[in-house]
């Protein structure tokens, strides 16, 4: 992955400023040979089952007994280390059937960015102090590599493949390229990614991203 674009995470300043709203591209280059176009939002298991079943007589709707498993809301502590320099921020991540939204806050609470992806288009409202180095498409791509189902990721990849790996941690996932080997390694402290402390490593970029769920 282009190291200059990964500097998006470096400008974590405890300052305030004006913001700008930008529409972003949805395809990114993860390496020389690997490209990734953002995958659609995860499809709830119930929806997949309903599409496969034959039509049934209509019935009165039942009251929901539990939240949709694909709906998530989580506050996270995010640590980014690039070439030995470490930075931290808070993230408010929300995922529903309609949208993925990620709000980044400086350690003292000042807003840095607000990224929204509806499965087709991607927009970011960001502090002007972040400049042109902040690329929302790369942020969402990394989050999809971490949280999205393996099949959906591989359907959006060209030149590489994501697969589960045996490892000392409860769960590991990696992105491989035939010509370049392992490009991204992700380890989870829990089999469920949404309950896990996560470490993502991109050796070629000297980047380590750590995500710790807070609530």
C-alpha positions, 0 to 999 in steps of 0.5 A: 500500500502506498505509504504516502496515502497511509499518512492519513493517520498521522495528522492527529492533532488536538486542534479545531478547524473548518471541515470540507465534504468530499466524494471519494473513489471506491477502488484502491491499490493495496500493492503493485499487483493487488486492487480492491474495490469496496465491497457492498455492506454485509447482507443479513443472514435472514435476508439471504434465507428469505431470498432462497425460500419459496414465497410464503403466505403473508403473516402479521409481522412479529416484534423483533426479539433481538438486534440485527446481527449486522447492526453494530455500534462501537467506540474504539481506541485506535493506535497507529504506528508508522515507521516507529511513530505512534499516534492514537485517536478515538473512533465511533463506528456504526454499521447498519444495513444502510450505511457504514459510518466512522467518526474519528476524534483526536484524543481530546475529543476534537473531530477529525473526520466523518466517513460514510459508505452506503455500499455504493458511494463514499463521502468524507467530511474532514478537518481541513488540517488533515489536507490531501493525505487523508484518503477515506477509501483506504480507511474503509478498505482496511476496516472491510479487511478486518470485519467483512466476511471473507467471501465478500472481500475476495469477491472485491479483490483483484490479484490477491486473496484473503484467507483464515490462517492457523496462529497462536491467537484465537483467529488470524486472517491474511491477504496474500498475493501470488507474486508478493506473498503476504501483504496484510496480516490481521490477528484477533484476540477473540473469534468474534471480530467485534469483541476482539482486540485487533492488530493489523500489520502491513510490513511493506508500509511499516504500519501497525494498526491496533483497535481496542473496543471500548463500548 
